[in-house]
Amino acid sequence: MASDRKSVPNDLSAFWMPFTANRQFKKAPRMFVSADGMYYTTADGRKVLDGTAGLWCCNAGHNRPRITEAVQKQVTELDYAPAFQMGHPKAFELANALRDMAPEPFEHVFFTNSGSESVETALKIAIAYHRARGEGSRTRLIGRERGYHGVNFGGISVGGIVNNRRHFGTLLTGVDHLPHTHLPEKNAFTRGQPEHGAELADELEDIVALHGADTIAAVIVEPMAGSTGVLLPPKGYLERLREITKRHGILLIFDEVITGFGRLGSSFAAEHFNVMPDMITCAKGLTNGVIPMGAVLTTDAIHDAFMQGPEHMIELFHGYTYSGNPVASAAGLATLETYREEGLFENAASLAPYWEDAVHSLKGLPHVIDIRNMGLIGAIELEPIEGAPTKRAFQAFLDAYEKDLLIRTTGDIIALSPPLMISKGEIDELFGKLSEVLKNLE
Ligand SMILES: Cc1ncc(COP(=O)(O)O)c(C=O)c1O
């Protein structure tokens, strides 16, 4: 240990912050020190309205007693148990609760620790599934432009973000991409699902024609792309994708890391759109963000394909030290119970029209070039400053923080996703503050 190195409590240099402009932040830090309900409290004592449920994860709001107590109790009862070849009751209970909450075809749950790991897990299951059935040539993975599937190599390969290619090289081979579904020239200021663009799913036929269906394992998409700016599926698009994948024996994976757990007013987007993929990836709202945890939901058909061969053999050669961690499982159980008991998904569904009107009330404010919404999600797209993309939205983020409102920006798009416990009064507060920000933005 380097004993002569002295740290002072407010030294910010050691922590290399994720997805953060580190130098800017450390010159003028923005620190939250506590949170309750819909509000964070800053180090200087201000209450900041949480317009983003943390990072799309605190769907039940903050400091929820049932979740806090469950975590406290679990950590004293069983802090950790090995996840391989051993079990503990809470992981099984949570898998059952998740199955009961999910739409019908999803019967099995594989636990991970994050959305990124859920994506890697689903992609690996897809390839291994085909192999287990004797179709080992199906290894290709198809993603979509502007898709976000976390930060690991599989996820950034099927994802469609140019910065990942700029910074991290050639990524996985054997990957292709569908076009994104964002058509502002036709769909700007649409309320809910846009009318135009279902035919973009047909591009999958071209990809199949190019590579051969027998080389393709899976297509992965976010049913509604969140992190690259709230890109909504055009009416009929997901249905077409489902039809084409099924016809060619290709698995369809919905990445529901953002859309899971009530964001659209139902358990998962699959239920909301009534389109059933073969696998669902989730994380975030699974534990209300309190303890890291993710999961992959699969059908019987996928799971059962692995359950063959000698019984002493491991069927899926994959797993994490913390898969189904007891404390995370306890947090997950208490979170799902909180959603159910408080009717939070129903609250999101019933508030969605009010939310929609509130988001679209910003139309006409300076620099606003598009507004999109669905469930308790809203996006306000700003015209970029020439030669300085992202700068205008980042300024809006800083100004909102000064006005005691937490928003999130991606590119020049403001994305909103409040906790599902939000009230009409808090929606008014949120958009009152945001319109002040936008009115004064350069
Ligand atoms: C659709 C989607 N997939 C994966 C991830 C990655 O999740 P995590 O940050 O928990 O790894 C995210 C995170 O925002 C996401 O939105």
The ligand as an SDF file (V2000), in Angstrom:
LIG
                    3D

 16 16  0  0  0  0  0  0  0  0999 V2000
  -31.8460   -0.9420  -24.1660 C   0  0  0  0  0  0  0  0  0  0  0  0
  -30.6730   -0.9970  -23.2530 C   0  0  0  0  0  0  0  0  0  0  0  0
  -29.9120   -2.0910  -23.2300 N   0  0  0  0  0  0  0  0  0  0  0  0
  -28.8540   -2.1990  -22.4080 C   0  0  0  0  0  0  0  0  0  0  0  0
  -28.5210   -1.1720  -21.5630 C   0  0  0  0  0  0  0  0  0  0  0  0
  -27.3100   -1.3020  -20.6830 C   0  0  0  0  0  0  0  0  0  0  0  0
  -27.6800   -1.4410  -19.3630 O   0  0  0  0  0  0  0  0  0  0  0  0
  -26.5540   -1.2770  -18.2130 P   0  0  0  0  0  0  0  0  0  0  0  0
  -26.1330    0.1360  -18.2050 O   0  0  0  0  0  0  0  0  0  0  0  0
  -27.2960   -1.7280  -16.9730 O   0  0  0  0  0  0  0  0  0  0  0  0
  -25.4580   -2.2250  -18.5530 O   0  0  0  0  0  0  0  0  0  0  0  0
  -29.2850   -0.0090  -21.5580 C   0  0  0  0  0  0  0  0  0  0  0  0
  -28.9470    1.1080  -20.6600 C   0  0  0  0  0  0  0  0  0  0  0  0
  -29.4770    2.1840  -20.7390 O   0  0  0  0  0  0  0  0  0  0  0  0
  -30.3800    0.0870  -22.4260 C   0  0  0  0  0  0  0  0  0  0  0  0
  -31.1350    1.1760  -22.4810 O   0  0  0  0  0  0  0  0  0  0  0  0
  1  2  1  0
  2  3  1  0
  2 15  2  0
  3  4  2  0
  4  5  1  0
  5  6  1  0
  5 12  2  0
  6  7  1  0
  7  8  1  0
  8  9  2  0
  8 10  1  0
  8 11  1  0
 12 13  1  0
 12 15  1  0
 13 14  2  0
 15 16  1  0
M  END
$$$$
